[in-house]
């Protein structure tokens, strides 16, 4: 509440500002209570937002462990990373593959056989057309090498890009490069320029350049490999065929070299994802513990005493620690995931890896069984709290509605108090003036009485 001062006459000893502020402080106490409640609800809403975020993170970690199709992943390795690199998807299968790279996919590069002494002064043609594949470049007058390159590149539908290469002092050539690798992206050139000094090699003298290997600096080729002696081709150097679920990136052509690609189950990746779930769960537990500790100190706006948070924590603990799966392993503790005394999860990688080695199917059933899988149930529990209409969104809606109502009351009360202050100010100013007038009259009467009583 603003405390605008009052300018008084100074003829009396009463400080009406002190009186006004005391009255307004007293009458503003209900407003302060409303504002305190409003701030408390905003803190509650912030805590609900934080809770929803932590639950969302936990759900994403659980979801990654709940599907039998994505639970077990595979890693692919290359015996020669200089020749080719590998990456595996969830559809990969364990195996050993021998790969020979007979050819790399390449983009065609065709360079003019003629050269210009500069790129932006000397004209290389005065008109006509230059046809590159299906692209027709038409010249309307004298054109420099740079202007010709710009015209070619201005058409995004053309098969090639143009650049200028300096091959010697005062010698510049036009280089055309296909936009994509592979034989299907090869292009030809028909030179119909007039007044031209620009020329391209035409080895077979058919008035078409680029259709013979000798015409090109680099000819367009497909990648060609043998995978376990089975021929595989590709228009790019990234091959997703040949080895199921594995992508090969070819780096070196060497028909005399055999590169071994090994695909094996990636237990480290699965253990890392379990560890990430454990961390997300413990982060949620810490949040709940901190909220309870803060509430115990009397701090308002926390969720420490909120039944929703207590119920959530109990439900998640019972779900994670319960009976699951239909195999040999039916509790997470049997595969190295257990609770400590503070209610947080612990993860023993050695135990987990041993369980995977001894019975992968049982671990998968424990995690992903359609009806009893632990992570499917965790996912379901969290969904009931954070999806639209769930417990947390509903709680936030209730809090938001309360904040909205309180905001209206605060605004109304603030306006009412402002009116009250102005009314009191006017009344105190009037009282001051009246007292000043009486003070003046008293002084006049005293002076008059003194004059009467004075001897002549």
C-alpha positions as CSV (number, residue, x, y, z in Angstrom):
1,X,0.0,0.0,0.0
2,X,1.5,3.3,-1.1
3,X,2.0,5.9,1.7
4,X,1.5,9.3,0.1
5,X,2.3,12.1,2.5
6,X,-0.1,14.9,3.5
7,X,1.1,18.5,3.4
8,X,-0.4,20.2,6.5
9,X,-0.5,23.8,7.7
10,X,2.0,23.3,10.5
11,X,-0.2,25.3,12.9
12,X,-1.0,22.3,15.1
13,X,1.1,19.7,16.8
14,X,-0.8,16.6,15.4
15,X,1.1,14.5,12.7
16,X,-1.8,13.3,10.7
17,X,0.6,11.3,8.4
18,X,1.4,9.0,11.3
19,X,-2.3,8.7,12.1
20,X,-3.1,7.9,8.4
21,X,-0.4,5.3,8.0
22,X,-1.4,3.6,11.3
23,X,-5.0,3.4,10.2
24,X,-4.1,2.1,6.7
25,X,-1.7,-0.5,8.1
26,X,-4.4,-1.8,10.3
27,X,-7.0,-1.9,7.5
28,X,-4.5,-3.5,5.1
29,X,-3.9,-6.6,7.2
30,X,-6.7,-8.6,5.4
31,X,-5.0,-7.7,2.1
32,X,-1.6,-8.8,3.4
33,X,-3.1,-12.1,4.4
34,X,-4.7,-12.6,0.9
35,X,-1.3,-11.8,-0.7
36,X,0.5,-14.2,1.5
37,X,-2.0,-16.9,0.6
38,X,-1.6,-16.0,-3.1
39,X,2.2,-16.3,-2.9
40,X,1.9,-19.6,-1.0
41,X,-0.3,-21.0,-3.8
42,X,2.1,-19.9,-6.5
43,X,4.9,-21.8,-4.7
44,X,2.6,-24.8,-4.6
45,X,2.0,-24.5,-8.3
46,X,5.8,-24.2,-9.0
47,X,6.4,-27.4,-6.9
48,X,3.7,-29.2,-8.9
49,X,5.4,-28.1,-12.1
50,X,8.7,-29.4,-10.8
51,X,7.1,-32.7,-9.8
52,X,5.5,-33.1,-13.2
53,X,8.9,-32.6,-14.8
54,X,10.6,-35.2,-12.7
55,X,7.8,-37.6,-13.3
56,X,8.1,-37.0,-17.1
57,X,11.8,-37.7,-16.9
58,X,11.3,-40.9,-14.9
59,X,8.5,-42.0,-17.4
60,X,10.8,-41.6,-20.4
61,X,13.5,-43.7,-18.7
62,X,10.9,-46.4,-17.8
63,X,9.4,-46.3,-21.3
64,X,12.8,-47.1,-22.8
65,X,13.0,-50.3,-20.7
66,X,9.4,-51.4,-21.2
67,X,9.4,-52.5,-24.8
68,X,10.7,-55.9,-25.8
69,X,11.6,-54.5,-29.2
70,X,13.9,-51.8,-27.9
71,X,15.1,-53.3,-24.6
72,X,18.0,-55.2,-25.9
73,X,20.2,-53.3,-28.3
74,X,23.2,-54.4,-30.3
75,X,26.6,-52.9,-31.1
76,X,28.5,-53.2,-34.3
77,X,32.3,-52.9,-34.6
78,X,34.7,-52.7,-37.6
79,X,38.1,-54.3,-37.6
80,X,39.4,-51.3,-39.6
81,X,37.7,-48.0,-38.8
82,X,39.8,-46.3,-41.5
83,X,38.0,-48.4,-44.1
84,X,34.5,-48.3,-42.8
85,X,32.6,-47.5,-39.6
86,X,29.4,-49.1,-38.3
87,X,26.2,-48.3,-36.3
88,X,23.5,-50.8,-35.2
89,X,19.8,-50.4,-34.6
90,X,17.4,-52.5,-32.4
91,X,16.7,-54.8,-35.4
92,X,20.3,-56.0,-35.6
93,X,21.2,-59.6,-34.9
94,X,24.4,-61.0,-33.5
95,X,26.8,-62.2,-36.2
96,X,30.2,-61.9,-38.0
97,X,30.4,-60.3,-41.5
98,X,33.3,-60.1,-43.9
99,X,33.1,-56.9,-46.0
100,X,35.2,-56.0,-49.1
101,X,34.8,-52.5,-50.5
102,X,35.3,-52.8,-54.2
103,X,34.2,-49.2,-55.1
104,X,33.1,-46.0,-53.3
105,X,30.1,-44.0,-54.4
106,X,31.4,-40.8,-56.1
107,X,29.9,-37.7,-57.5
108,X,30.7,-36.7,-61.1
109,X,33.1,-33.8,-61.5
110,X,33.6,-32.4,-65.0
111,X,36.0,-29.5,-65.6
112,X,36.3,-27.2,-68.6
113,X,39.2,-28.0,-70.9
114,X,39.6,-24.3,-71.5
115,X,40.6,-21.6,-69.1
116,X,40.0,-17.9,-68.6
117,X,42.6,-15.4,-67.6
118,X,40.2,-14.0,-64.9
119,X,36.8,-14.7,-63.5
120,X,34.9,-11.4,-63.6
121,X,36.3,-9.4,-66.5
122,X,36.9,-11.5,-69.6
123,X,33.8,-12.8,-71.4
124,X,33.8,-16.6,-72.0
125,X,30.7,-16.4,-74.2
126,X,28.4,-13.8,-75.8
127,X,25.1,-15.9,-76.0
128,X,23.6,-19.3,-76.7
129,X,22.9,-22.0,-74.2
130,X,24.8,-24.5,-72.0
131,X,22.8,-27.7,-71.3
132,X,23.7,-29.6,-68.2
133,X,21.6,-32.7,-67.9
134,X,18.0,-31.4,-68.0
135,X,19.1,-27.8,-67.0
136,X,19.3,-25.3,-69.8
137,X,21.3,-22.2,-69.0
138,X,20.6,-19.3,-71.5
139,X,23.0,-16.4,-72.0
140,X,21.6,-13.0,-73.1
141,X,25.0,-11.3,-73.7
142,X,28.6,-11.2,-72.9
143,X,29.1,-13.4,-69.8
144,X,32.2,-13.8,-67.6
145,X,33.2,-17.1,-65.9
146,X,31.8,-16.0,-62.6
147,X,28.5,-14.8,-64.1
148,X,28.1,-18.2,-65.8
149,X,28.7,-20.0,-62.6
150,X,26.1,-17.8,-60.8
151,X,23.6,-18.5,-63.6
152,X,24.1,-22.3,-63.2
153,X,23.8,-22.2,-59.4
154,X,20.7,-19.9,-59.5
155,X,18.6,-22.9,-60.7
156,X,18.2,-25.2,-57.7
157,X,16.7,-27.9,-60.0
158,X,19.9,-28.4,-61.9
159,X,21.9,-31.7,-61.5
160,X,25.2,-30.0,-60.7
161,X,26.8,-27.1,-58.9
162,X,29.3,-24.8,-60.5
163,X,32.6,-23.6,-59.0
164,X,35.7,-21.9,-60.3
165,X,39.1,-23.5,-59.9
166,X,42.4,-21.7,-60.4
167,X,44.7,-24.3,-62.0
168,X,47.7,-22.0,-62.7
169,X,48.5,-18.2,-62.5
170,X,45.9,-16.4,-64.6
171,X,44.2,-19.7,-65.5
172,X,40.7,-20.3,-64.2
173,X,38.4,-23.2,-65.1
174,X,34.7,-24.0,-64.6
175,X,34.1,-27.1,-62.5
176,X,30.7,-28.9,-62.5
177,X,30.0,-31.3,-59.7
178,X,26.9,-33.5,-59.4
179,X,24.9,-32.7,-56.3
180,X,24.6,-36.4,-55.2
181,X,26.8,-39.4,-55.5
182,X,26.0,-42.5,-57.6
183,X,25.8,-43.5,-61.2
184,X,22.2,-42.4,-61.5
185,X,23.3,-38.8,-60.8
186,X,25.7,-38.5,-63.7
187,X,25.1,-35.7,-66.1
188,X,26.1,-34.7,-69.6
189,X,27.0,-31.3,-71.1
190,X,26.0,-29.9,-74.5
191,X,27.8,-26.7,-75.3
192,X,25.7,-24.5,-77.4
193,X,27.3,-21.2,-76.4
194,X,28.1,-18.6,-79.1
195,X,31.2,-16.4,-79.2
196,X,32.6,-18.9,-76.7
197,X,36.1,-19.6,-75.5
198,X,34.6,-22.1,-72.9
199,X,35.0,-25.7,-73.9
200,X,34.7,-29.2,-72.4
201,X,36.4,-32.4,-73.3
202,X,34.5,-34.6,-75.8
203,X,36.5,-37.8,-76.1
204,X,34.2,-39.6,-78.5
205,X,33.4,-36.5,-80.6
206,X,29.6,-36.9,-80.3
207,X,29.1,-33.2,-79.3
208,X,28.3,-34.3,-75.8
209,X,30.7,-34.0,-72.9
210,X,30.6,-36.1,-69.7
211,X,29.4,-39.3,-71.3
212,X,32.9,-40.8,-71.4
213,X,35.1,-41.5,-68.4
214,X,37.9,-39.6,-70.1
215,X,35.7,-36.5,-70.2
216,X,35.5,-36.2,-66.5
217,X,37.9,-35.5,-63.6
218,X,35.8,-37.9,-61.6
219,X,33.1,-40.2,-63.0
220,X,29.9,-40.9,-61.1
221,X,29.9,-44.4,-59.5
222,X,27.9,-46.5,-57.1
223,X,29.4,-48.0,-54.0
224,X,30.0,-51.7,-54.5
225,X,30.8,-54.1,-51.6
226,X,30.8,-57.8,-50.9
227,X,29.2,-58.8,-47.6
228,X,30.0,-62.4,-46.9
229,X,30.7,-62.6,-50.7
230,X,27.2,-61.3,-51.5
231,X,27.4,-58.2,-53.9
232,X,25.7,-55.1,-52.5
233,X,25.5,-51.7,-54.3
234,X,24.4,-48.3,-53.2
235,X,24.3,-44.8,-54.6
236,X,25.8,-43.4,-51.4
237,X,28.6,-44.5,-49.1
238,X,26.1,-45.1,-46.4
239,X,24.8,-48.6,-46.7
240,X,21.8,-49.8,-44.7
241,X,21.5,-53.0,-46.8
242,X,23.7,-56.0,-46.6
243,X,23.8,-56.5,-42.8
244,X,20.3,-56.4,-41.1
245,X,20.0,-53.6,-38.7
246,X,23.5,-52.3,-39.3
247,X,24.6,-49.2,-41.3
248,X,28.0,-49.1,-42.9
249,X,29.8,-45.9,-43.7
250,X,32.3,-46.6,-46.4
251,X,35.6,-44.6,-46.2
252,X,38.2,-46.5,-48.3
253,X,38.2,-48.5,-51.5
254,X,40.4,-51.6,-51.3
255,X,39.3,-54.7,-53.2
256,X,42.3,-56.6,-51.6
257,X,41.2,-55.9,-48.0
258,X,38.6,-57.8,-45.9
259,X,37.1,-55.8,-43.1
260,X,35.3,-57.8,-40.3
261,X,32.1,-56.4,-38.9
262,X,31.1,-57.9,-35.6
263,X,27.6,-57.5,-34.2
264,X,27.0,-58.4,-30.6
265,X,24.5,-57.6,-27.8
266,X,25.2,-54.3,-26.1
267,X,24.8,-55.1,-22.4
268,X,26.6,-51.9,-21.4
269,X,24.0,-49.8,-23.2
270,X,21.2,-51.6,-21.3
271,X,23.0,-51.2,-18.0
272,X,23.4,-47.5,-18.7
273,X,19.7,-47.1,-19.3
274,X,18.9,-48.9,-16.1
275,X,21.3,-46.7,-14.3
276,X,19.6,-43.6,-15.8
277,X,16.2,-44.9,-14.5
278,X,17.6,-45.4,-11.1
279,X,19.0,-41.9,-11.1
280,X,15.7,-40.4,-12.2
281,X,13.9,-42.4,-9.5
282,X,16.3,-41.2,-6.8
283,X,15.9,-37.6,-8.0
284,X,12.2,-37.9,-7.5
285,X,12.7,-39.4,-4.0
286,X,15.0,-36.6,-3.1
287,X,12.5,-34.0,-4.2
288,X,9.8,-35.7,-2.0
289,X,12.2,-35.9,0.9
290,X,13.2,-32.3,0.6
291,X,9.6,-31.2,0.4
292,X,8.8,-33.0,3.6
293,X,11.8,-31.6,5.4
294,X,10.9,-28.1,4.3
295,X,7.3,-28.5,5.4
296,X,8.5,-29.7,8.8
297,X,10.2,-26.3,9.4
298,X,6.9,-24.6,9.0
299,X,7.6,-23.3,5.5
300,X,4.4,-22.9,3.5
301,X,3.9,-23.6,-0.2
302,X,5.6,-27.1,-0.2
303,X,4.1,-30.4,-1.1
304,X,5.5,-32.1,2.0
305,X,2.1,-32.7,3.6
306,X,0.3,-33.2,0.3
307,X,-1.4,-36.6,0.2
308,X,-0.8,-36.7,-3.6
309,X,3.0,-36.8,-3.2
310,X,2.9,-39.3,-0.4
311,X,0.6,-41.6,-2.3
312,X,2.7,-41.3,-5.4
313,X,5.9,-42.2,-3.6
314,X,4.2,-45.2,-1.9
315,X,2.7,-46.4,-5.2
316,X,5.9,-46.1,-7.1
317,X,7.9,-47.9,-4.4
318,X,5.3,-50.8,-4.2
319,X,5.4,-51.0,-8.0
320,X,9.2,-51.1,-8.4
321,X,9.6,-53.5,-5.5
322,X,6.7,-55.8,-6.3
323,X,6.4,-59.2,-8.1
324,X,6.8,-59.0,-11.9
325,X,7.5,-61.1,-14.9
326,X,6.9,-64.7,-15.7
327,X,10.4,-66.0,-15.8
328,X,13.1,-67.1,-13.3
329,X,13.6,-63.4,-12.2
330,X,10.5,-61.9,-10.6
331,X,11.9,-59.1,-8.5
332,X,14.3,-56.3,-9.5
333,X,16.4,-57.1,-6.5
334,X,17.3,-60.4,-8.2
335,X,19.0,-58.5,-11.1
336,X,20.8,-55.9,-9.0
337,X,18.2,-53.2,-8.6
338,X,17.2,-52.7,-4.9
339,X,16.3,-50.2,-2.2
340,X,18.5,-48.7,0.5
341,X,17.3,-47.6,4.0
342,X,16.5,-44.1,2.7
343,X,14.1,-45.4,0.1
344,X,16.4,-44.7,-2.8
345,X,17.2,-47.3,-5.5
346,X,20.7,-48.9,-5.8
347,X,22.1,-50.6,-8.9
348,X,24.7,-53.3,-8.9
349,X,26.1,-53.6,-12.5
350,X,27.9,-56.8,-11.8
351,X,24.8,-58.6,-10.6
352,X,22.8,-57.2,-13.5
353,X,25.3,-58.3,-16.1
354,X,25.5,-61.7,-14.6
355,X,21.7,-62.0,-14.8
356,X,21.8,-61.0,-18.5
357,X,24.5,-63.6,-19.2
358,X,22.7,-66.3,-17.4
359,X,19.1,-65.7,-18.6
360,X,18.4,-62.8,-20.9
361,X,14.8,-64.0,-21.5
362,X,14.0,-63.9,-17.8
363,X,15.4,-60.3,-17.5
364,X,13.3,-59.3,-20.5
365,X,10.2,-60.9,-19.1
366,X,10.8,-59.1,-15.8
367,X,11.2,-55.8,-17.6
368,X,8.7,-56.0,-20.5
369,X,6.1,-58.7,-19.9
370,X,2.9,-57.4,-21.5
371,X,0.9,-57.8,-18.3
372,X,3.4,-58.1,-15.4
373,X,6.5,-56.2,-16.7
374,X,7.8,-53.8,-14.0
375,X,8.6,-51.0,-16.3
376,X,5.2,-51.2,-18.1
377,X,3.6,-50.8,-14.7
378,X,5.8,-48.0,-13.7
379,X,5.0,-46.2,-17.0
380,X,1.3,-46.8,-16.3
381,X,1.5,-45.5,-12.8
382,X,3.3,-42.3,-13.9
383,X,0.8,-41.8,-16.7
384,X,-2.1,-41.7,-14.2
385,X,-0.4,-38.8,-12.5
386,X,0.8,-36.6,-15.4
387,X,-1.3,-37.2,-18.5
388,X,-4.2,-34.8,-19.2
389,X,-6.8,-35.2,-16.5
390,X,-4.3,-37.0,-14.3
391,X,-3.7,-36.2,-10.6
392,X,-1.0,-33.6,-11.0
393,X,-2.7,-31.6,-13.8
394,X,-6.0,-31.7,-11.9
395,X,-4.2,-30.5,-8.7
396,X,-2.6,-27.7,-10.7
397,X,-6.0,-26.7,-12.2
398,X,-7.4,-26.4,-8.7
399,X,-4.5,-24.3,-7.5
400,X,-4.7,-22.1,-10.6
401,X,-8.4,-21.5,-10.0
402,X,-7.7,-20.5,-6.4
403,X,-4.9,-18.1,-7.5
404,X,-7.3,-16.5,-10.0
405,X,-10.0,-16.0,-7.4
406,X,-7.5,-14.6,-4.9
407,X,-6.0,-12.3,-7.6
408,X,-9.5,-10.8,-8.1
409,X,-10.0,-10.3,-4.4
410,X,-6.6,-8.7,-4.0
411,X,-7.3,-6.3,-6.9
412,X,-10.7,-5.4,-5.5
413,X,-9.3,-4.9,-1.9
414,X,-6.3,-2.8,-3.2
415,X,-8.7,-0.5,-5.1
416,X,-11.0,-0.2,-2.0
417,X,-8.1,0.6,0.2
418,X,-6.8,3.3,-2.2
419,X,-10.3,4.9,-2.1
420,X,-10.2,4.7,1.7
421,X,-6.8,6.3,1.9
422,X,-7.9,9.2,-0.3
423,X,-11.0,9.7,1.8
424,X,-9.0,9.8,5.1
425,X,-6.5,12.2,3.5
426,X,-9.3,14.6,2.6
427,X,-10.8,14.3,6.1
428,X,-7.4,14.9,7.8
429,X,-6.6,17.9,5.5
430,X,-10.0,19.4,6.4
431,X,-9.4,18.8,10.1
432,X,-6.0,20.4,9.9
433,X,-7.4,23.5,8.1
434,X,-10.1,23.8,10.7
435,X,-7.7,23.5,13.6
436,X,-5.4,26.0,11.9
437,X,-8.3,28.4,11.6
438,X,-9.2,28.0,15.2
439,X,-5.6,28.5,16.1
440,X,-5.5,31.7,14.1
441,X,-8.7,32.9,15.8
442,X,-7.3,32.1,19.2
443,X,-4.2,34.2,18.5
444,X,-6.3,37.1,17.3
445,X,-8.5,37.0,20.4
446,X,-5.5,36.8,22.7
447,X,-4.0,39.8,21.0
448,X,-7.3,41.7,21.3
449,X,-7.6,40.9,25.0
450,X,-4.0,42.0,25.6
451,X,-4.8,45.3,23.9
452,X,-7.9,45.8,26.1
453,X,-6.1,45.2,29.3
454,X,-3.1,47.4,28.4
455,X,-3.1,50.7,30.3
456,X,-3.7,53.8,28.2
